[in-house]
Amino acid sequence: MTAEKTTTIPLDLLNTLLERWEEVADSYKPSESGHPDLEERYRNYRYVQLRTIRNLRQVLDTGTMPCELATDEEKRRGDCGQVHAAEEFTERDPWAPVADVTAQIPEPVRRVLAGHLAEMLLDPKADDVQKWARGITFELKREGFDLGNAIKKRITDLTLGADPSDPPF
C-alpha cells in the first residue's frame, strides 16, 4: 500500500493564477478579421473561461459546489449552499437553445438599453466601457434577449444620423 503525496498550494498563488487567467481572457481585442464566426467562437470561449474561473473562485472561497455544476441530487442535499425549489429539479439540457424573449420586453426598455449600450460601444476613450457593453450585450443574448439589431440601428443613427425615410414621430 502506497501513501499518496499531497501538495498544499498557497491560496495567494491560486488567486494570482486566477487573476492571470482573467487577464488572458480579457486581453482579447476584436480584430478586423472579417470572420464573424471566429469572433463569436472566441466570445463563447472567453465566456466559458470566465465562468470556469468564477466557479473555481466559489469553490476556493466558500467550499461549495457552484449551482450550475451541481447535479439535482447535490442540489436537493444543499451541497451548493442554496435551497432550491422543487420545480428546479427537471431534466434540462444546458446546450439547448434559449427561448427568444426579446418580444416580451417593452419597446421603450429595448430602446433605452440599446441607446446606452451603443453609446458605451462608441466611447473613444474607455476600453473598459466597451468591454462592459459587449459583456452586457452577450449576457443578455445568452438569456434570450437579443439587442443586436437595435444596437446596430442606434449606432448607425449616432454615427450617420437618422434614416431620412423614417418619420420623425
C-alpha positions in Angstrom: 0.0 0.0 0.0 1.5 3.3 -1.0 0.7 6.6 0.5 -0.4 9.4 -1.9 1.7 12.5 -1.8 -0.5 15.6 -1.3 0.7 19.1 -2.1 -0.6 22.2 -0.4 -0.8 25.1 -2.8 -0.8 28.6 -1.1 -4.1 30.4 -1.6 -2.4 33.6 -2.8 -0.7 31.6 -5.5 -4.1 30.2 -6.6 -5.6 33.7 -6.6 -2.7 35.0 -8.7 -3.2 32.2 -11.2 -6.9 33.0 -11.4 -6.1 36.7 -11.9 -3.7 35.8 -14.7 -6.4 33.7 -16.4 -8.8 36.6 -16.2 -6.2 38.9 -17.7 -5.7 36.4 -20.6 -9.5 36.2 -21.2 -9.8 40.0 -21.0 -6.8 40.7 -23.2 -8.7 39.8 -26.4 -9.3 42.7 -28.7 -11.7 42.1 -31.6 -9.8 42.2 -34.9 -10.9 43.3 -38.3 -10.6 39.7 -39.5 -13.8 39.8 -41.4 -14.7 36.4 -39.9 -17.6 37.0 -37.5 -17.8 33.2 -36.9 -14.3 33.4 -35.4 -15.2 36.4 -33.3 -18.3 34.6 -32.0 -16.3 31.4 -31.2 -13.8 33.4 -29.2 -16.5 35.3 -27.3 -18.0 31.9 -26.4 -14.6 30.5 -25.4 -14.0 33.7 -23.3 -17.4 33.3 -21.6 -16.6 29.6 -20.7 -13.2 30.6 -19.4 -14.6 33.4 -17.2 -17.4 31.1 -15.9 -14.8 28.4 -15.0 -12.7 31.0 -13.2 -15.8 32.2 -11.3 -16.7 28.6 -10.4 -13.2 27.8 -9.1 -13.2 31.0 -7.1 -16.5 29.9 -5.4 -15.1 26.5 -4.6 -11.9 28.1 -3.1 -13.8 30.9 -1.2 -16.8 29.1 0.1 -16.0 25.4 -0.2 -19.3 24.8 -2.0 -20.1 23.5 -5.5 -21.5 26.1 -7.9 -25.2 25.5 -8.5 -24.8 25.4 -12.3 -22.4 22.4 -11.9 -24.3 20.6 -9.2 -26.5 17.6 -10.0 -30.1 17.6 -9.0 -29.2 15.2 -6.1 -26.4 17.6 -4.9 -28.9 20.5 -5.1 -31.5 18.5 -3.1 -28.9 17.9 -0.4 -27.9 21.6 -0.4 -24.3 20.9 -1.4 -24.2 24.1 -3.4 -25.1 26.1 -0.3 -28.6 27.2 -1.6 -32.1 25.9 -1.2 -33.7 25.1 -4.5 -37.4 25.0 -5.3 -38.8 21.6 -6.3 -39.6 22.8 -9.9 -35.9 23.4 -10.5 -35.3 19.6 -10.5 -36.3 18.9 -14.0 -34.2 17.3 -16.6 -32.7 20.1 -18.6 -30.2 20.4 -21.4 -27.6 23.1 -20.8 -26.9 23.2 -24.5 -30.5 23.6 -25.6 -31.2 26.9 -27.3 -32.6 29.7 -25.1 -36.1 30.9 -26.0 -36.1 34.4 -27.5 -37.7 36.7 -25.0 -36.9 39.9 -26.9 -40.5 40.5 -28.0 -41.7 40.3 -24.3 -39.5 43.3 -23.3 -41.3 46.6 -23.8 -40.1 48.7 -26.8 -39.1 51.7 -24.6 -36.9 49.4 -22.4 -35.3 48.0 -25.6 -34.7 51.5 -26.9 -33.1 52.8 -23.7 -30.9 49.7 -23.3 -29.8 49.8 -26.9 -29.1 53.5 -26.8 -26.9 53.3 -23.7 -25.1 50.2 -24.9 -24.5 51.8 -28.3 -23.0 54.9 -26.7 -20.8 52.7 -24.5 -19.6 50.8 -27.6 -18.8 54.1 -29.3 -16.9 55.6 -26.4 -13.5 56.5 -27.8 -11.7 56.8 -24.5 -12.5 53.8 -22.4 -11.8 50.2 -23.5 -13.3 49.1 -20.2 -16.6 50.7 -21.0 -16.6 49.0 -24.4 -15.8 45.6 -22.8 -18.7 46.1 -20.3 -21.1 47.0 -23.1 -20.1 43.9 -25.1 -20.3 41.7 -22.0 -23.7 43.0 -21.1 -24.9 42.6 -24.7 -23.7 39.0 -24.9 -25.0 38.0 -21.5 -28.5 39.4 -22.4 -28.3 37.4 -25.7 -27.4 34.2 -23.8 -30.5 34.8 -21.7 -32.7 35.2 -24.8 -32.8 39.0 -25.0 -31.1 39.9 -28.3 -30.5 43.6 -28.7 -28.0 43.2 -31.6 -30.2 44.8 -34.3 -31.4 47.6 -32.0 -27.8 48.5 -31.1 -26.7 48.4 -34.7 -29.6 50.8 -35.6 -28.7 53.1 -32.7 -25.0 53.1 -33.7 -26.0 53.9 -37.3 -28.2 56.8 -36.1 -25.4 58.1 -33.8 -22.7 58.0 -36.4 -24.5 58.7 -39.7 -27.7 60.3 -38.5 -31.3 59.1 -38.5 -32.6 57.4 -41.7 -34.3 60.2 -43.7 -37.1 57.8 -44.7 -38.1 57.2 -41.1 -40.8 59.6 -40.0 -39.7 61.9 -37.1 -42.7 60.9 -35.0 
